[in-house]
Amino acid sequence: MKTGRFIALEGGEGAGKSTQSRLLAEALRRQDLDVVTTREPGGTPGAEAIRALLLSTEGEGWHPRAEALLFAAARSDHVERLIRPALAAGQWVICDRFLDSSRAYQGGGGGLEDADILTLHGIGSQGLLPDLTLLLEVAPEIAAARLAARDPDGSDRIGGRETSYHARVTAAFARLAEAEPARFARIDSNGERDAIHGRIMDALAPLLEPTR
Ligand code: Z5A
C-alpha cells in the first residue's frame, strides 16, 4: 500500500500558497497518488464556521489569546475529522497553512509565547506535524501587487493588519525555518508559477522516492 504524507504550505498573504497547492495536487495525481487538498482555518464544517468568526471584519475582533484558541480549536476539528483519517487511508494531504501560521501570526505577529501555542497544539491536535512544510517566501512588494490585482476591495481582518504586524510574521516564519531546517523547505516564490512549482517538486523528491 502507498504511504500517505502530510504536506503544509506556509507563508504570508499573496505568497502563492493556494496556487501552488493546486499545482502540487495535480502533479501528485499524475503520479497516481491519492491526494486531498485542504486549508486552514477550515477544511471541515466546524472549522469553516470558526474561520468565518476569525476572518470577519465585523465587530471589534478577537484578543490575541482568544484568536489563538479559536485557531487551535479549528485545527483540532480539522485534524481529527479530516487529516488523520486521510493519512490513515494512505492519502496525501496538502494543507494550505497549518500550525506554523499560528506560531508566526499569533506568536510573531500577536506577541504570544511560542511555548503556549505549542501547548494548545498538544491539547487540540496531539502535536501532529506535517512530514514537510514548504515555506513560500516572496518579496513584500510582489505579494502586495498580486493581492492588489486579486482583492481591489481590501483584505480580511488579519490580512488587513498594519505592515509592521506582517513584517513580524515574515520574520517569525524565517526564524522557525532556520531553527528546524529538516522540517522546512524554503521556496523562493518570486517569479513564474511553473518555476516555483518546479522548486517545490525538487523539495518533495525525497518524500516521493519511497512511495514508488
Ligand atoms: N491565520 C492565522 O493568523 N493563524 C493561523 O493559525 C492560520 C491562519 C491557519 C487566512 O487567510 C488568514 O488566517 C491569513 C493568516 C491567518 N491572513 N493573513 N494574512 P486566507 O486563507 O483567506 O488567505 P491566505 O492564507 O493569506 O492566502 P492568500 O491571500 O489567498 O494568498 P496565497 O494563497 O498565498 O496566494 P494565491 O491565492 O495563490 O495567490 C494570490 C494571487 O496571486 C492570485 O490572484 C494568484 O493568481 C496570483 N499568483 C499566484 N502565484 C503567482 C505568480 N507566481 N505570479 C503571478 N501571480 C501569482
Residues whose N, C-alpha, C, O or C-beta is under 5 A from the ligand:
A	BS01	Z5A	G12 E13 G14 A15 G16 K17 S18 T19 Q20 E40 P41 F71 R97 F98 S101 S102 Y105 R146 R150 I158 G159 S189 G191 E192 R193
